[in-house]
């Protein structure tokens, strides 16, 4: 039978942090916290039926509080970088924390990833869900408007894990959240992600500056290591001399525009383990980050951290859209409801 268990994980500001663990009828287990909606573990089988963890996480809440990777967290109000840590709406300028050089990254230190969320468990016959709710007050990290956000995690017996984002504000503001989980399908980090194969239905990606900000140019992927339309191994980008791979620290940290939605548009596979992750979304894009900047100075479930130990596939709107009028807007109008859904399907290659 499907179930959700709950245990005390630690405390933040004298408040309890709980870890919730989904378990479906196929023994897939997914654990998450009410702190930052952080996904701590995803336990799925390989082609031999061996169950192992496939996401980067930590064993102590203090490690998540100083989490340099945003590992497993929901980030927002706005994911990605905002140029010069400021933006303008209706002639008024808003100043954000400069936590990435002169720029703002993932909305600053008091973003969604460091918030304690209210959690409500909802159980049904074929799926279980946890609804996380958080109210970000007007002026938090410089953003206008009191924003109510709901993030719902759902696991079903088809081995599908769904993330649904909902946001509504009492004033015009910005809203573009994502989940920052690092996947490594080898299981328990036996290998890095360099030999993973990725297929993405995307013919364009965003050119980045040396500060990893979009220039505004959309580049064609044809005849480059950014063309994942028929699949390619991640290592091709890690070894590439393409200027954009060099800018990202020898790998990828790039937004891709998806050419289709809810149509197996993103498929990640590890040939050795046989594990396959299929992602479908209604988001306009996805940021592929191959863990190029993961430092070497902390422990991940008994494994030493290092570059390329995991990769992120962050489904979202395009970063820094507020400064690029030809990007789909991330402005959330007063009273407007914003929703987006991403589904992660776990399987093995036959």
Secondary structure, 3 states (H helix, E strand, C coil): CCEEEEEEEEEECCEEEEEEEEECCCCCEEEEECECCCEEEEEEECCCCCEEECECCCCCHHHHHCCCCCCCCEECCECCEEHHHEEEECCEEEECCCCECCEEECCCCCCHHHCECEEEEEECCCEEEEEEEEEECCCHHHCCCCEEEEEEEEEECCCEEEEEEEEEECCCEECECEECCEECCCCCCCCCCCCCEEEECCCEEEEECCCCCEEEEEEECCCCCCCCCCCEECHHHHCCCCHHHHHCCCCCEEEEECCCCCCCCEEEECCCCCEEEEEEECCCEEEEECCCCCCCCCEECCEECCCCCCEEEEEECCCCHHHCCCCCCCEECCCCEEEEEEEEEEEECC
